[in-house]
Amino acid sequence: MKKGLGKGLGALLGENDDFLEKFEEREIQKQGIAATPLSEQEAVASELPIDTIMRNERQPRKAFDEAALDELVNSIRLHGVITPLIVVPKDGKYMIIAGERRWRASRRAGLRTIPAIVRHYTPQQIAEISLIENLQREDLNPIETAQAVKQLMDDHGYTHEEVAHRIGKSRSAVTNMLGLLTLHQKVIDLIAQKRISPAHAKILTSIDNSESQIDLAMKSVDGKMSVRKFEELVRAFKNPEAANKNKFVFNQEFQELIQNMQRVFATKVSAFGNNTKGRIFIDYYSRDDLDRFVELIDALKYKDM
C-alpha cells in the first residue's frame, strides 16, 4: 500500500505519483544523467527515522545561513517537512543526496522521522545530482561551486566542455569559475564571504604575485569599487608606464580655473587633457541647473552691450 506525501505537498507539487517523475525530469534527465528507473515503492516518500539518515560528506554546500535555518525550523514545527529528502542506502543507513538543509532544520525542530525517497545511484550520479540540485537552487557561493566542479573533473576525468554539459553551464563559465581557485587563499575567502564578486576576482587571476592579489582585492571589498574601475586599477598596476603616460597633469593655474568654475556654476566640473589641450565637462542634474547656466551665460553675453 502506498504511503502518501500529505495534502500540503500534493497541493504544491501535484499528484504524489508523478512527483519523482517531475524531479527526475527537472533535476536529472535535463542534465543528461541516467538515473536508475523508479520502482513503485521508490516513487513514494516514506517516513524514515531521522537518526538513520546521515549527511553526504562530499556535499558541495558547506555554509548554511543560520538565520534562514532558524526560520525553516519554525516553519517545520508548524507545517512539517513539505518536500521529502532524496537519499541512498549506505552502510545500513541512508545518505542525503538532496535536502540536507531540511534535514538539519528537522533535527533542530526535534522531529523523530522525516519524509524521504530512497534511490539507488552510482557515486558519479550522486556527485552530479548533489551539485546540480544546489546550482539550480542557487545555494552555493562561487567558491563552493568551483570546488565541486573541480572535484567532478578530478573524480571522473571530465574536460571543461564535458563538465559544462553535465551541469548546464557554458564552457567559458566553467573555465572562469575554476580560475577562482588559482587565487591566493585570502582572496578565495573574500569571494566565499561575498565581500568581492566573481567578476572582480576574475580580473585578479591575471596577477601572479599573491601579495599583490590581496592588496588589490582589499581595494574593492564590500562594493568599494565598480568592476570597470577595478579593471582600470589592475591594468594600471600591470602597466604603470602606460598609466603614467595617459595621466592628466594640470598646473596650479589650471586647477584654480576648474575650482572657480565649480563655484560659479555650482556643480561638478571636470577636465581631461593637459595645460594646453583637452576637454572641460560641466555636469547638470536638473532643469534648474540648466536655467542657472543660461542666466550666467546671458549675463556674460550682455555685460558689455
RAGI-V149031 format. One record per residue. N is the residue number from 1. RES is the residue in one small letter. OMEGA is omega as a letter, one per 30 degrees, with the letter a starting at -180 (NA if undefined). D_LAST is the distance of its C-alpha to the last C-alpha in Angstrom with 1 decimal. Layout:
# RAGI-V149031
N,RES,OMEGA,D_LAST / N,RES,OMEGA,D_LAST
This chain:
# RAGI-V149031
1,m,a,102.3 / 2,k,l,98.5 / 3,k,a,96.7 / 4,g,a,93.4 / 5,l,l,90.0 / 6,g,a,89.4 / 7,k,a,87.5 / 8,g,a,84.2 / 9,l,l,84.2 / 10,g,l,85.3 / 11,a,a,82.5 / 12,l,a,79.9 / 13,l,a,81.4 / 14,g,a,83.7 / 15,e,a,87.4 / 16,n,a,89.2 / 17,d,a,90.9 / 18,d,a,87.8 / 19,f,a,85.8 / 20,l,l,86.9 / 21,e,l,86.6 / 22,k,l,82.9 / 23,f,l,82.6 / 24,e,a,84.2 / 25,e,a,82.0 / 26,r,a,78.8 / 27,e,a,79.5 / 28,i,a,82.0 / 29,q,l,82.6 / 30,k,a,78.9 / 31,q,l,78.9 / 32,g,a,81.9 / 33,i,a,84.4 / 34,a,a,87.9 / 35,a,l,89.2 / 36,t,a,92.9 / 37,p,a,93.7 / 38,l,l,93.9 / 39,s,a,97.3 / 40,e,a,97.7 / 41,q,a,98.2 / 42,e,a,95.1 / 43,a,a,92.9 / 44,v,l,93.1 / 45,a,l,92.0 / 46,s,l,94.7 / 47,e,a,94.5 / 48,l,l,95.2 / 49,p,a,96.0 / 50,i,l,92.9 / 51,d,l,94.8 / 52,t,a,95.9 / 53,i,l,92.4 / 54,m,a,90.7 / 55,r,l,87.2 / 56,n,a,86.6 / 57,e,a,86.1 / 58,r,l,84.1 / 59,q,a,81.7 / 60,p,a,78.2 / 61,r,a,76.6 / 62,k,a,77.1 / 63,a,l,74.6 / 64,f,a,74.9 / 65,d,a,72.3 / 66,e,l,74.4 / 67,a,l,72.3 / 68,a,l,72.6 / 69,l,l,76.2 / 70,d,l,76.8 / 71,e,l,75.2 / 72,l,l,77.6 / 73,v,a,80.5 / 74,n,l,79.7 / 75,s,a,79.3 / 76,i,l,82.7 / 77,r,a,84.4 / 78,l,a,83.2 / 79,h,a,83.5 / 80,g,l,85.5 / 81,v,a,84.7 / 82,i,a,83.4 / 83,t,a,83.1 / 84,p,l,86.2 / 85,l,l,86.2 / 86,i,a,87.2 / 87,v,l,89.9 / 88,v,l,92.5 / 89,p,l,96.0 / 90,k,l,96.3 / 91,d,l,99.2 / 92,g,l,100.6 / 93,k,l,97.3 / 94,y,l,94.0 / 95,m,a,90.8 / 96,i,l,87.4 / 97,i,l,85.6 / 98,a,l,82.9 / 99,g,a,82.2 / 100,e,a,82.5 / 101,r,l,79.9 / 102,r,l,81.9 / 103,w,l,85.0 / 104,r,a,83.5 / 105,a,l,82.2 / 106,s,l,85.6 / 107,r,l,87.4 / 108,r,a,85.2 / 109,a,l,85.8 / 110,g,l,89.5 / 111,l,l,90.5 / 112,r,l,93.9 / 113,t,a,93.4 / 114,i,l,90.5 / 115,p,a,90.2 / 116,a,l,90.2 / 117,i,a,90.9 / 118,v,l,93.2 / 119,r,l,92.4 / 120,h,a,93.9 / 121,y,l,91.4 / 122,t,l,91.7 / 123,p,l,90.0 / 124,q,l,87.4 / 125,q,l,86.7 / 126,i,a,86.5 / 127,a,a,83.8 / 128,e,a,81.8 / 129,i,l,82.0 / 130,s,l,81.1 / 131,l,a,78.0 / 132,i,a,77.0 / 133,e,l,77.6 / 134,n,a,75.2 / 135,l,a,72.6 / 136,q,l,72.5 / 137,r,a,72.2 / 138,e,a,69.5 / 139,d,a,71.6 / 140,l,l,71.3 / 141,n,a,68.7 / 142,p,a,67.6 / 143,i,l,70.1 / 144,e,l,73.0 / 145,t,a,72.3 / 146,a,a,72.1 / 147,q,l,75.4 / 148,a,l,77.2 / 149,v,l,76.1 / 150,k,l,77.2 / 151,q,l,80.5 / 152,l,a,81.1 / 153,m,a,80.5 / 154,d,a,82.8 / 155,d,a,85.5 / 156,h,l,85.6 / 157,g,l,84.2 / 158,y,l,81.2 / 159,t,l,78.5 / 160,h,a,74.8 / 161,e,a,75.0 / 162,e,a,78.2 / 163,v,l,77.2 / 164,a,l,73.8 / 165,h,a,75.8 / 166,r,a,78.2 / 167,i,l,75.5 / 168,g,l,73.0 / 169,k,l,70.2 / 170,s,l,68.6 / 171,r,a,69.9 / 172,s,l,66.5 / 173,a,l,66.5 / 174,v,a,69.9 / 175,t,a,69.0 / 176,n,a,65.9 / 177,m,l,67.8 / 178,l,l,70.6 / 179,g,l,68.1 / 180,l,a,67.3 / 181,l,l,70.8 / 182,t,a,70.2 / 183,l,l,67.7 / 184,h,a,68.8 / 185,q,l,70.6 / 186,k,l,68.0 / 187,v,l,65.4 / 188,i,l,67.9 / 189,d,l,68.3 / 190,l,l,64.6 / 191,i,a,64.6 / 192,a,l,67.7 / 193,q,a,66.1 / 194,k,l,63.0 / 195,r,l,60.8 / 196,i,a,59.4 / 197,s,l,59.3 / 198,p,l,61.4 / 199,a,l,58.2 / 200,h,a,57.2 / 201,a,l,60.8 / 202,k,l,61.0 / 203,i,a,58.3 / 204,l,a,60.4 / 205,t,l,63.4 / 206,s,l,61.9 / 207,i,a,62.3 / 208,d,a,65.8 / 209,n,a,65.7 / 210,s,a,66.8 / 211,e,l,64.9 / 212,s,l,61.7 / 213,q,a,62.3 / 214,i,a,62.7 / 215,d,a,59.7 / 216,l,a,57.4 / 217,a,a,58.9 / 218,m,l,58.2 / 219,k,a,54.5 / 220,s,a,54.4 / 221,v,l,57.0 / 222,d,l,56.3 / 223,g,a,53.3 / 224,k,a,51.3 / 225,m,l,50.0 / 226,s,l,49.4 / 227,v,a,51.7 / 228,r,l,48.8 / 229,k,l,47.7 / 230,f,l,51.3 / 231,e,l,51.9 / 232,e,l,49.0 / 233,l,a,50.6 / 234,v,l,54.0 / 235,r,l,52.7 / 236,a,l,51.0 / 237,f,a,54.3 / 238,k,a,56.3 / 239,n,a,54.0 / 240,p,a,52.1 / 241,e,l,51.2 / 242,a,a,49.3 / 243,a,l,47.6 / 244,n,l,46.5 / 245,k,a,45.3 / 246,n,a,43.0 / 247,k,a,41.8 / 248,f,a,38.2 / 249,v,l,37.7 / 250,f,l,34.4 / 251,n,a,34.1 / 252,q,a,33.1 / 253,e,a,29.5 / 254,f,l,29.0 / 255,q,l,30.8 / 256,e,l,28.6 / 257,l,a,25.5 / 258,i,l,27.2 / 259,q,l,28.1 / 260,n,l,24.6 / 261,m,l,23.4 / 262,q,l,26.3 / 263,r,a,25.4 / 264,v,a,21.7 / 265,f,l,22.6 / 266,a,l,25.9 / 267,t,a,27.9 / 268,k,l,30.1 / 269,v,a,28.5 / 270,s,a,30.9 / 271,a,l,31.0 / 272,f,l,33.6 / 273,g,l,34.1 / 274,n,a,34.0 / 275,n,a,31.7 / 276,t,a,30.6 / 277,k,l,30.9 / 278,g,a,31.0 / 279,r,l,29.2 / 280,i,a,27.4 / 281,f,l,28.2 / 282,i,a,26.5 / 283,d,l,28.9 / 284,y,a,28.4 / 285,y,a,31.2 / 286,s,l,30.1 / 287,r,l,27.6 / 288,d,l,26.3 / 289,d,a,25.4 / 290,l,l,23.5 / 291,d,l,21.6 / 292,r,l,20.7 / 293,f,a,19.4 / 294,v,l,17.2 / 295,e,l,15.7 / 296,l,a,15.2 / 297,i,l,13.6 / 298,d,l,11.2 / 299,a,l,10.3 / 300,l,a,9.8 / 301,k,a,7.9 / 302,y,a,5.1 / 303,k,a,5.7 / 304,d,a,3.8 / 305,m,NA,0.0
